[in-house]
């Protein structure tokens, strides 16, 4: 059992480093997906607003 204590600290460091790296990459990926989704939804809303203006015959106020 004493021999295994020698490997616990390096294993823990590598394991925690891997978990941290995974979490950072996962969070970054989710953030990018949310940004892309928001961009697509805003684009769709803009197109629908423009179509609604065309149908009602009103102009956008600046």
C-alpha positions as CSV (number, residue, x, y, z in Angstrom):
1,X,0.0,0.0,0.0
2,X,2.9,2.4,0.7
3,X,4.0,2.1,-2.9
4,X,0.7,3.4,-4.2
5,X,0.8,6.5,-2.1
6,X,3.6,7.7,-4.3
7,X,1.3,7.8,-7.3
8,X,-1.8,9.4,-5.7
9,X,-0.6,13.0,-5.9
10,X,0.4,12.9,-9.6
11,X,-2.8,11.0,-10.5
12,X,-4.9,13.5,-8.7
13,X,-3.2,16.4,-10.4
14,X,-3.6,14.9,-13.8
15,X,-7.3,13.9,-13.1
16,X,-8.2,17.4,-11.8
17,X,-6.4,19.1,-14.7
18,X,-8.4,16.9,-17.1
19,X,-11.7,17.7,-15.4
20,X,-10.9,21.4,-15.4
21,X,-9.9,21.4,-19.1
22,X,-13.1,19.5,-20.0
23,X,-15.3,22.0,-18.0
24,X,-13.6,25.0,-19.7
25,X,-14.0,23.5,-23.2
26,X,-17.6,22.4,-22.4
27,X,-18.5,25.9,-21.2
28,X,-16.9,27.5,-24.2
29,X,-18.8,25.2,-26.6
30,X,-22.1,26.0,-24.9
31,X,-21.4,29.7,-25.0
32,X,-20.7,29.6,-28.7
33,X,-23.9,27.5,-29.4
34,X,-25.9,30.0,-27.4
35,X,-24.4,32.9,-29.3
36,X,-25.2,31.2,-32.6
37,X,-28.7,30.4,-31.6
38,X,-29.3,34.0,-30.5
39,X,-28.0,35.3,-33.8
40,X,-30.2,33.0,-35.8
41,X,-33.3,33.9,-33.7
42,X,-32.6,37.7,-34.0
43,X,-32.2,37.2,-37.8
44,X,-35.5,35.4,-38.0
45,X,-37.3,38.1,-35.9
46,X,-35.9,40.8,-38.1
47,X,-37.2,39.1,-41.2
48,X,-40.6,38.6,-39.6
49,X,-40.8,42.2,-38.5
50,X,-39.9,43.3,-42.0
51,X,-42.6,41.1,-43.5
52,X,-45.2,42.4,-41.0
53,X,-44.3,46.0,-42.0
54,X,-44.7,45.1,-45.6
55,X,-48.1,43.6,-45.0
56,X,-49.4,46.5,-42.9
57,X,-47.8,49.1,-45.1
58,X,-46.0,51.0,-42.4
59,X,-42.4,52.2,-42.4
60,X,-39.8,51.7,-39.7
61,X,-39.3,54.9,-37.6
62,X,-35.7,56.0,-37.2
